[in-house]
Amino acid sequence: MNLRFFIRFAACLLTAAMLLCICGCSATDSTLEEREQLIEELYGSVELAGAVDDTTENNATTSNFVLPYSRSDNINPYSCESTLNATLSDLLYDQLIAVNSEFEAEMVMAIQIERTSSRLITVTMRDGLVFSDGTEVTGADVKYSFNAARAEGSRYAAQLANFTNCSSAGNLVYFRMAEPDPRAYMLLDFPIIKANTDYGTSVPIGSGRYVYTADIEKGTFLVRNKLWYSTNTSNVERISLVSMPTNESIFHSVEIGTVSYYYTDLRDGEPSRLNAKYGTVDINNLIYIGVNTTDPRLTQFPVREAISLTLDREEIITNAYAGRAYAATGPLTTSWPIAASAQSGFTLAETQMAVSALNEAGYVNLDSSYIRSDSNSNRLHFTMLVNESNAQHIVVAERVAAHLKNAGIQLDIVRLPYVDLRTRIAAGDYQLYLAEYALYNNMDFSDLFTPDRGLYYGLSPATTIDAWNRYLSGDAEIADVIEGFESELPFIPVCYRLGMVCFSRSLSANMDVTESDFFLHMSLWDVALADADSTTEE
């Protein structure tokens, strides 16, 4: 064992001993020696799950599998700010469950999850789970992680807002909720860390597939966790980490093979070019048109229905998202089979149906500009607010305006700074607006149709709200909520935006990853262990 490691490890042992004394426990010298010996045998003389050291030489010792990360950001799964490091944490920390591409749960640290009452979820933990340092994973660690995950500033705080308490007994962990939610268990994909190891700039200890290591001589990388619970492991023993300044530099590095794998949610738009393998990731982000139903014209359901029917959603996603989105048939992602089977919206324009709906509503007159009006000269002329800094949203708005014109509806686009847009939406100072809403995996979209929550303004959609409340209490299915929504259309779904993973030619895989786990089913990836020829065409 080298001197540098011994000094740091001795300091950690001293801290651990002090904590044990505070708790009224004790640890024998032989126990500590066994722990030290175990880490030495498993991972060698490197600093494990320690402080992130900016002086560490990146990639001093390379491997053939390379991931980008942000050296200026921490690698704490709750407080890291970069998507790069958040992606990395999926390899370091396990979750109770992972959410698969059909938005259902796959058991990870849990072997069973039950909704034991309307406000209580009981999780049965897998036996024999240990952290990468050999210590047992307990319910106390889950509780500690839960409290850290929902603390102010955590990336998971909003996701866990409905949960009030976590407790444990033996291999059972209990989560209590403030309000009933049939799919609240789908929110339990937060990372589990070892209690009291997230101090300062340290990398918390996890139980995931890999372990973070940093060494001045050997570099910064991940090594396979030899104590991981599953035998379904990847053939990648070590992953080198490299800090890169921009998205464009990462894309280029994937193209030439110096970076193996990269995820982006595409919030900054499409890459200017991409000569690499890629796959899409359903990030459950809905692009929609908000409707102020207090406007006398928009109060009428046939007018809202006509707006929806005129939209050629397939054409919109081609022009605005280069195909990295898919057309909405309703408010919920069609990747979730239950929603897909319940929704009946059109993805292509149904202009004749739209015109018929407007005629039935009395908008039969056409002026010289072919804009419709009723017998009281109420013209179908609206304004739609859009974020001026989101180029994709502007393209969507322009295509929507063109489609509405085909049915005799005029739409003027008002571009606003994002702050002004949010202010006007919250105040109800709009007729229509275009926005994007990121749904959690419990599929709660009630913010978009409930008055006084800041995203919907107008008449209460009583049928939808009633169906939603009955769904929460267990007296209705999500199909009933969708049926109520389709009968009222309090907002108009346009499309669901996608994220993207791109990867080098040395990696062959049918990418079935999700936002819950960007390395889901990594054991099935075919990773070439020899250096790939970056000049070879696909």
C-alpha positions as CSV (number, residue, x, y, z in Angstrom):
1,M,0.0,0.0,0.0
2,N,1.5,3.4,-1.0
3,L,2.1,6.1,1.6
4,R,-0.4,8.5,0.1
5,F,-3.2,6.0,0.2
6,F,-2.3,4.9,3.7
7,I,-2.5,8.4,5.1
8,R,-5.9,9.2,3.5
9,F,-7.3,5.8,4.4
10,A,-6.1,6.2,8.0
11,A,-7.9,9.5,8.2
12,C,-11.1,8.0,7.0
13,L,-10.8,5.2,9.5
14,L,-10.3,7.7,12.3
15,T,-13.4,9.6,11.2
16,A,-15.4,6.4,11.1
17,A,-14.2,5.4,14.5
18,M,-15.3,8.8,15.9
19,L,-18.7,8.4,14.4
20,L,-19.0,4.9,15.9
21,C,-18.1,6.2,19.3
22,I,-20.7,9.0,19.0
23,C,-23.4,6.4,18.2
24,G,-22.4,4.3,21.2
25,C,-20.9,1.5,19.0
26,S,-17.4,0.1,18.8
27,A,-15.3,-1.5,16.1
28,T,-12.4,-3.9,16.8
29,D,-9.0,-3.4,15.3
30,S,-9.3,-6.7,13.5
31,T,-12.6,-5.5,11.9
32,L,-10.9,-2.4,10.6
33,E,-7.9,-4.3,9.4
34,E,-10.2,-6.8,7.5
35,R,-12.0,-3.8,5.9
36,E,-8.7,-2.3,4.8
37,Q,-7.5,-5.6,3.5
38,L,-10.7,-6.2,1.6
39,I,-10.5,-2.9,-0.3
40,E,-6.8,-3.5,-1.0
41,E,-7.6,-6.9,-2.5
42,L,-10.6,-5.8,-4.5
43,Y,-9.4,-2.5,-6.0
44,G,-5.7,-2.1,-5.4
45,S,-3.9,1.0,-4.0
46,V,-6.1,3.8,-5.3
47,E,-8.3,6.3,-3.6
48,L,-11.9,5.0,-3.6
49,A,-14.9,7.2,-3.3
50,G,-12.8,10.0,-2.0
51,A,-12.6,13.7,-2.6
52,V,-12.6,14.9,-6.2
53,D,-9.1,16.3,-6.8
54,D,-8.8,18.8,-9.6
55,T,-5.0,18.2,-9.7
56,T,-5.5,14.6,-10.7
57,E,-4.2,13.9,-14.2
58,N,-7.1,12.9,-16.3
59,N,-6.8,9.6,-18.1
60,A,-3.2,9.0,-17.1
61,T,-3.9,5.3,-17.5
62,T,-6.4,4.7,-20.3
63,S,-9.0,2.1,-21.0
64,N,-10.8,1.4,-24.3
65,F,-14.1,2.6,-22.8
66,V,-14.2,6.3,-22.1
67,L,-16.9,8.5,-20.7
68,P,-17.0,12.4,-20.5
69,Y,-17.5,14.0,-17.1
70,S,-17.3,17.5,-15.6
71,R,-14.3,18.0,-13.4
72,S,-15.7,21.4,-12.2
73,D,-18.9,19.7,-10.9
74,N,-19.2,17.2,-8.0
75,I,-20.1,13.6,-8.3
76,N,-22.8,13.6,-5.6
77,P,-25.9,12.1,-7.3
78,Y,-28.2,14.6,-5.5
79,S,-26.4,17.9,-5.9
80,C,-24.4,17.5,-9.1
81,E,-25.5,20.1,-11.7
82,S,-24.2,18.8,-15.0
83,T,-26.0,16.1,-17.0
84,L,-22.6,14.5,-17.6
85,N,-22.1,13.7,-13.9
86,A,-25.7,12.8,-13.3
87,T,-25.3,10.3,-16.1
88,L,-22.2,8.9,-14.5
89,S,-23.9,8.4,-11.1
90,D,-26.1,5.7,-12.7
91,L,-23.0,3.5,-12.8
92,L,-21.9,4.3,-9.2
93,Y,-25.2,4.0,-7.3
94,D,-28.0,1.5,-7.4
95,Q,-31.7,2.4,-7.0
96,L,-34.6,0.5,-5.5
97,I,-36.1,0.3,-9.0
98,A,-35.2,1.3,-12.5
99,V,-37.8,2.6,-14.9
100,N,-37.7,0.8,-18.2
101,S,-38.5,2.1,-21.7
102,E,-42.2,1.2,-21.3
103,F,-42.4,3.2,-18.1
104,E,-42.8,0.3,-15.8
105,A,-40.6,-0.7,-12.9
106,E,-37.7,-3.2,-13.0
107,M,-36.5,-4.4,-9.6
108,V,-32.9,-3.5,-8.6
109,M,-32.3,-3.2,-4.9
110,A,-35.9,-4.0,-4.2
111,I,-37.4,-7.4,-4.9
112,Q,-41.0,-6.4,-4.3
113,I,-43.0,-3.1,-3.9
114,E,-46.5,-3.0,-2.6
115,R,-49.0,-0.2,-2.1
116,T,-50.2,-1.4,1.3
117,S,-52.6,1.5,1.8
118,S,-53.6,4.6,-0.2
119,R,-50.7,6.6,1.4
120,L,-48.2,3.9,2.2
121,I,-45.7,2.0,0.0
122,T,-43.8,-1.0,1.4
123,V,-40.5,-2.1,-0.2
124,T,-38.9,-5.5,0.4
125,M,-35.2,-5.2,0.0
126,R,-33.0,-7.8,-1.7
127,D,-31.0,-9.9,0.7
128,G,-27.2,-9.7,0.8
129,L,-26.7,-6.2,-0.6
130,V,-23.4,-4.6,0.2
131,F,-21.7,-1.3,-0.7
132,S,-18.5,-1.3,-2.6
133,D,-16.5,-1.1,0.6
134,G,-18.0,-4.4,1.8
135,T,-20.5,-2.9,4.4
136,E,-24.1,-4.1,4.4
137,V,-26.8,-2.0,2.8
138,T,-29.5,-1.4,5.5
139,G,-32.8,0.4,5.7
140,A,-31.0,3.2,7.6
141,D,-29.0,3.8,4.4
142,V,-32.2,4.0,2.3
143,K,-33.7,6.4,4.8
144,Y,-30.6,8.5,4.8
145,S,-30.6,8.6,1.0
146,F,-34.2,9.4,0.9
147,N,-33.7,12.4,3.2
148,A,-30.7,13.6,1.2
149,A,-32.6,13.1,-2.1
150,R,-35.6,15.2,-1.1
151,A,-33.5,18.0,0.6
152,E,-33.6,21.5,-0.8
153,G,-31.3,21.8,-3.8
154,S,-31.4,18.1,-4.6
155,R,-32.1,17.0,-8.2
156,Y,-34.7,14.7,-6.8
157,A,-36.5,17.1,-4.4
158,A,-39.5,17.9,-6.6
159,Q,-39.9,14.3,-7.7
160,L,-40.2,13.2,-4.0
161,A,-42.3,16.1,-2.8
162,N,-45.4,14.0,-2.1
163,F,-43.5,11.7,0.3
164,T,-43.4,12.7,3.9
165,N,-41.5,10.0,5.7
166,C,-39.3,6.9,5.2
167,S,-38.8,4.2,7.9
168,S,-37.5,0.7,8.0
169,A,-37.7,-2.6,9.9
170,G,-35.5,-5.5,8.9
171,N,-35.6,-5.8,5.1
172,L,-38.7,-3.7,4.8
173,V,-38.7,0.0,4.0
174,Y,-41.8,2.1,4.3
175,F,-42.6,5.3,2.4
176,R,-45.5,7.5,3.4
177,M,-47.2,10.0,1.2
178,A,-49.1,13.2,1.8
179,E,-51.7,12.4,-0.9
180,P,-52.7,9.1,-2.6
181,D,-50.9,8.3,-5.9
182,P,-51.3,4.9,-7.5
183,R,-48.0,5.2,-9.4
184,A,-45.9,6.8,-6.6
185,Y,-43.7,3.8,-6.5
186,M,-42.4,4.8,-9.9
187,L,-40.7,7.8,-8.2
188,L,-38.5,5.6,-6.1
189,D,-35.6,5.5,-8.6
190,F,-33.4,7.8,-6.5
191,P,-29.8,6.6,-5.9
192,I,-29.0,4.9,-2.6
193,I,-25.7,5.9,-0.9
194,K,-24.0,4.7,2.2
195,A,-25.1,6.9,5.1
196,N,-22.8,9.8,6.1
197,T,-20.5,9.5,3.2
198,D,-21.7,12.5,1.3
199,Y,-19.6,15.0,3.2
200,G,-17.9,18.0,1.6
201,T,-16.7,17.3,-1.9
202,S,-16.4,13.5,-1.4
203,V,-17.9,11.0,-3.8
204,P,-20.5,9.1,-1.7
205,I,-20.0,5.3,-1.4
206,G,-22.5,3.3,-3.5
207,S,-23.4,-0.2,-4.4
208,G,-23.5,0.2,-8.1
209,R,-21.9,-1.5,-11.1
210,Y,-18.7,0.6,-10.8
211,V,-16.6,2.4,-8.2
212,Y,-15.1,5.9,-8.6
213,T,-11.3,6.0,-8.3
214,A,-8.8,8.8,-8.5
215,D,-5.0,8.6,-8.4
216,I,-2.4,11.2,-9.3
217,E,-0.4,8.5,-11.2
218,K,-3.2,6.3,-12.6
219,G,-5.8,8.9,-13.4
220,T,-9.6,9.3,-12.8
221,F,-11.7,6.3,-13.8
222,L,-14.3,3.8,-12.7
223,V,-13.5,0.2,-11.9
224,R,-16.0,-2.7,-11.8
225,N,-17.6,-3.2,-8.4
226,K,-16.6,-6.8,-7.5
227,L,-19.3,-6.8,-4.8
228,W,-22.2,-5.9,-7.0
229,Y,-25.3,-8.0,-6.4
230,S,-25.9,-9.1,-10.0
231,T,-23.9,-11.5,-12.2
232,N,-25.2,-9.7,-15.3
233,T,-22.1,-7.6,-15.6
234,S,-20.6,-5.8,-18.6
235,N,-17.3,-7.0,-20.0
236,V,-15.9,-3.5,-19.4
237,E,-13.5,-3.8,-16.4
238,R,-12.5,-0.1,-16.3
239,I,-13.9,3.1,-17.6
240,S,-11.7,6.1,-18.2
241,L,-13.1,9.6,-17.4
242,V,-12.2,12.6,-19.4
243,S,-13.3,16.2,-18.8
244,M,-14.4,18.0,-21.9
245,P,-15.4,21.7,-22.3
246,T,-18.3,21.7,-24.7
247,N,-21.0,19.5,-26.2
248,E,-19.6,19.9,-29.6
249,S,-16.2,18.6,-28.5
250,I,-17.9,15.6,-27.0
251,F,-19.8,14.9,-30.2
252,H,-16.6,15.1,-32.1
253,S,-14.8,12.8,-29.7
254,V,-17.6,10.2,-30.1
255,E,-17.2,10.4,-33.9
256,I,-13.5,9.7,-33.8
257,G,-13.8,7.1,-31.1
258,T,-12.0,8.8,-28.2
259,V,-15.3,9.0,-26.2
260,S,-17.3,5.8,-26.1
261,Y,-20.8,6.9,-25.0
262,Y,-22.6,10.2,-24.4
263,Y,-26.1,11.2,-23.4
264,T,-27.8,14.5,-24.1
265,D,-31.3,15.6,-23.5
266,L,-31.0,17.9,-26.5
267,R,-32.3,20.9,-24.5
268,D,-29.7,23.0,-26.4
269,G,-30.9,21.8,-29.7
270,E,-29.6,19.3,-32.3
271,P,-25.9,18.8,-33.0
272,S,-24.9,20.6,-36.2
273,R,-23.7,17.2,-37.5
274,L,-23.4,13.7,-36.1
275,N,-21.3,11.0,-37.8
276,A,-21.7,8.3,-35.1
277,K,-24.1,5.7,-33.9
278,Y,-27.0,7.0,-31.9
279,G,-30.3,6.0,-30.2
280,T,-33.2,8.0,-28.8
281,V,-34.3,8.2,-25.2
282,D,-37.9,8.9,-24.2
283,I,-37.5,11.7,-21.6
284,N,-41.3,12.1,-21.1
285,N,-41.3,15.7,-22.1
286,L,-44.6,16.9,-23.6
287,I,-44.7,19.9,-26.0
288,Y,-48.2,21.3,-25.7
289,I,-50.4,24.4,-26.4
290,G,-51.9,26.0,-23.3
291,V,-55.4,27.4,-23.8
292,N,-57.1,30.2,-21.8
293,T,-60.6,28.9,-21.7
294,T,-62.0,32.1,-20.4
295,D,-61.7,33.6,-23.9
296,P,-65.3,33.4,-25.3
297,R,-64.1,31.7,-28.5
298,L,-61.8,29.2,-26.7
299,T,-64.5,28.5,-24.2
300,Q,-66.2,26.5,-27.0
301,F,-65.0,22.9,-27.2
302,P,-65.3,22.7,-31.0
303,V,-62.8,25.6,-31.4
304,R,-60.2,23.8,-29.2
305,E,-61.0,20.6,-31.0
306,A,-60.5,22.2,-34.4
307,I,-57.1,23.6,-33.3
308,S,-56.0,20.1,-32.4
309,L,-57.4,18.5,-35.5
310,T,-55.6,20.9,-37.9
311,L,-52.1,20.0,-36.6
312,D,-49.9,17.8,-38.7
313,R,-47.8,16.6,-35.8
314,E,-45.6,14.4,-38.0
315,E,-44.7,17.5,-40.1
316,I,-44.0,19.5,-36.9
317,I,-41.5,17.0,-35.5
318,T,-39.7,16.7,-38.8
319,N,-39.2,20.4,-39.1
320,A,-38.6,21.3,-35.4
321,Y,-36.9,18.2,-34.0
322,A,-35.3,16.5,-37.0
323,G,-37.4,13.5,-36.1
324,R,-36.2,13.3,-32.5
325,A,-39.7,13.6,-31.1
326,Y,-42.8,11.6,-31.8
327,A,-46.4,12.8,-32.4
328,A,-48.8,13.0,-29.5
329,T,-52.0,11.1,-29.5
330,G,-52.9,12.5,-26.1
331,P,-51.4,13.9,-22.9
332,L,-49.3,10.9,-21.9
333,T,-46.4,9.2,-23.7
334,T,-47.3,6.4,-26.0
335,S,-44.2,4.5,-24.8
336,W,-46.4,3.6,-21.9
337,P,-48.7,0.9,-23.4
338,I,-51.6,1.6,-21.0
339,A,-51.7,5.2,-22.2
340,A,-51.1,4.3,-25.9
341,S,-54.2,2.0,-25.9
342,A,-56.4,4.6,-24.2
343,Q,-55.6,7.7,-26.4
344,S,-57.3,8.4,-29.7
345,G,-55.8,11.6,-30.9
346,F,-54.7,12.1,-34.6
347,T,-51.0,12.5,-35.5
348,L,-51.8,13.8,-39.1
349,A,-53.9,16.8,-39.9
350,E,-57.7,16.2,-40.2
351,T,-58.5,19.6,-41.7
352,Q,-62.0,18.6,-43.0
353,M,-63.0,17.4,-39.5
354,A,-61.7,20.7,-38.1
355,V,-63.7,22.7,-40.6
356,S,-66.8,20.7,-39.8
357,A,-66.4,21.4,-36.1
358,L,-66.0,25.1,-36.7
359,N,-69.1,25.2,-39.0
360,E,-71.2,23.5,-36.3
361,A,-70.0,26.1,-33.8
362,G,-71.2,28.8,-36.1
363,Y,-67.9,30.0,-37.6
364,V,-69.1,29.9,-41.2
365,N,-68.1,33.3,-42.5
366,L,-64.9,33.9,-44.3
367,D,-63.3,37.3,-44.8
368,S,-61.0,38.4,-47.6
369,S,-58.1,36.8,-45.8
370,Y,-60.0,33.5,-45.4
371,I,-60.3,33.9,-41.6
372,R,-63.5,32.5,-40.1
373,S,-65.9,34.5,-37.9
374,D,-69.4,33.9,-36.5
375,S,-72.6,35.9,-37.0
376,N,-71.5,38.3,-34.3
377,S,-68.2,39.0,-36.2
378,N,-66.1,37.1,-33.6
379,R,-63.0,36.3,-35.7
380,L,-60.9,33.2,-35.0
381,H,-57.8,35.4,-34.6
382,F,-55.5,34.5,-31.7
383,T,-52.0,35.2,-30.3
384,M,-49.7,32.5,-29.0
385,L,-46.8,33.2,-26.6
386,V,-43.5,31.4,-27.1
387,N,-40.1,31.4,-25.5
388,E,-37.9,33.6,-27.7
389,S,-34.7,31.7,-26.8
390,N,-36.0,28.2,-27.7
391,A,-35.4,27.9,-31.5
392,Q,-37.3,24.6,-31.6
393,H,-40.4,26.0,-29.9
394,I,-40.3,28.9,-32.4
395,V,-40.3,26.5,-35.3
396,V,-43.2,24.5,-33.7
397,A,-45.2,27.7,-33.3
398,E,-44.6,28.7,-36.9
399,R,-45.8,25.3,-38.2
400,V,-48.8,25.5,-35.9
401,A,-49.7,28.9,-37.3
402,A,-49.4,27.5,-40.9
403,H,-51.6,24.6,-40.1
404,L,-54.3,26.7,-38.4
405,K,-54.5,28.9,-41.4
406,N,-55.7,25.9,-43.5
407,A,-58.8,25.8,-41.4
408,G,-59.4,29.6,-41.4
409,I,-57.8,30.4,-38.0
410,Q,-55.2,33.2,-37.8
411,L,-52.4,32.8,-35.3
412,D,-49.9,35.6,-34.4
413,I,-46.8,34.5,-32.6
414,V,-45.5,36.6,-29.7
415,R,-41.9,35.9,-28.7
416,L,-41.0,36.6,-25.1
417,P,-38.1,36.2,-22.8
418,Y,-38.6,33.1,-20.7
419,V,-39.2,35.0,-17.4
420,D,-41.8,37.2,-19.1
421,L,-43.5,34.1,-20.6
422,R,-43.8,32.4,-17.2
423,T,-45.1,35.6,-15.6
424,R,-47.8,36.0,-18.2
425,I,-48.8,32.3,-18.1
426,A,-49.1,32.4,-14.3
427,A,-51.3,35.5,-14.5
428,G,-53.5,34.1,-17.2
429,D,-52.4,36.9,-19.5
430,Y,-52.6,34.9,-22.8
431,Q,-54.9,33.3,-25.3
432,L,-52.6,30.5,-26.3
433,Y,-49.0,29.6,-25.3
434,L,-46.5,27.0,-26.4
435,A,-44.4,25.2,-23.7
436,E,-42.7,22.0,-22.7
437,Y,-43.6,20.0,-19.5
438,A,-41.4,17.3,-18.1
439,L,-43.6,14.6,-16.5
440,Y,-42.4,12.4,-13.7
441,N,-42.7,8.6,-14.0
442,N,-45.9,8.6,-12.0
443,M,-47.5,10.3,-15.1
444,D,-49.1,13.1,-13.0
445,F,-50.1,15.8,-15.6
446,S,-52.6,17.5,-13.3
447,D,-50.7,20.8,-13.3
448,L,-51.7,21.3,-16.9
449,F,-55.4,21.2,-16.3
450,T,-55.9,22.3,-12.7
451,P,-56.6,26.1,-12.1
452,D,-54.4,28.0,-9.7
453,R,-51.3,25.9,-10.3
454,G,-49.7,28.4,-12.7
455,L,-49.9,26.5,-15.9
456,Y,-53.6,26.5,-16.6
457,Y,-56.0,29.4,-16.6
458,G,-59.7,29.3,-17.3
459,L,-62.8,27.3,-16.7
460,S,-62.4,24.3,-14.5
461,P,-62.4,21.1,-16.6
462,A,-64.7,19.3,-14.2
463,T,-64.9,16.0,-16.0
464,T,-61.1,15.6,-16.2
465,I,-60.6,16.8,-12.6
466,D,-63.2,14.4,-11.3
467,A,-61.7,11.5,-13.2
468,W,-58.3,12.4,-11.9
469,N,-59.4,12.5,-8.3
470,R,-61.2,9.2,-8.6
471,Y,-58.0,7.7,-10.2
472,L,-55.9,8.9,-7.2
473,S,-58.4,7.3,-4.8
474,G,-58.4,4.0,-6.7
475,D,-61.9,4.3,-8.0
476,A,-60.9,4.9,-11.7
477,E,-58.2,3.9,-14.2
478,I,-55.9,6.2,-16.1
479,A,-58.0,5.4,-19.2
480,D,-61.0,7.2,-17.5
481,V,-58.8,10.3,-17.0
482,I,-57.8,10.3,-20.6
483,E,-61.4,9.9,-21.7
484,G,-62.4,12.9,-19.6
485,F,-59.4,14.9,-21.0
486,E,-60.4,14.1,-24.6
487,S,-64.0,15.3,-23.9
488,E,-62.7,18.7,-22.7
489,L,-59.2,19.4,-24.1
490,P,-58.1,21.8,-21.5
491,F,-54.8,21.9,-23.4
492,I,-53.6,20.6,-26.7
493,P,-50.8,18.0,-26.9
494,V,-48.4,18.4,-29.8
495,C,-45.5,15.9,-29.4
496,Y,-43.2,14.2,-27.0
497,R,-39.6,15.3,-27.2
498,L,-36.7,12.8,-27.1
499,G,-33.2,12.8,-25.8
500,M,-30.3,11.0,-27.5
501,V,-27.4,8.7,-26.7
502,C,-24.5,8.6,-29.2
503,F,-21.8,6.0,-29.1
504,S,-18.6,5.0,-30.9
505,R,-18.3,2.3,-33.6
506,S,-16.5,0.1,-31.1
507,L,-19.8,-0.4,-29.2
508,S,-22.6,-2.4,-30.7
509,A,-25.9,-2.4,-28.8
510,N,-29.7,-2.0,-29.2
511,M,-29.9,0.9,-26.8
512,D,-32.8,0.4,-24.5
513,V,-31.8,3.0,-21.9
514,T,-34.0,5.4,-20.0
515,E,-33.7,8.6,-18.0
516,S,-33.9,6.4,-14.9
517,D,-30.8,4.4,-15.9
518,F,-28.6,5.5,-18.9
519,F,-26.8,2.2,-18.7
520,L,-29.9,0.0,-18.4
521,H,-29.0,-3.6,-19.6
522,M,-25.4,-2.6,-20.1
523,S,-24.5,-6.3,-19.7
524,L,-26.0,-6.9,-23.2
525,W,-23.8,-4.3,-24.9
526,D,-21.1,-5.7,-27.2
527,V,-18.1,-3.6,-26.3
528,A,-15.0,-4.2,-28.3
529,L,-12.1,-4.7,-25.9
530,A,-9.5,-3.9,-28.5
531,D,-9.1,-0.3,-29.9
532,A,-11.5,0.3,-32.7
533,D,-10.4,1.7,-36.1
534,S,-12.1,5.1,-35.9
535,T,-11.7,5.5,-39.7
536,T,-13.8,2.5,-40.6
537,E,-17.2,3.3,-42.1
538,E,-20.3,1.8,-40.6
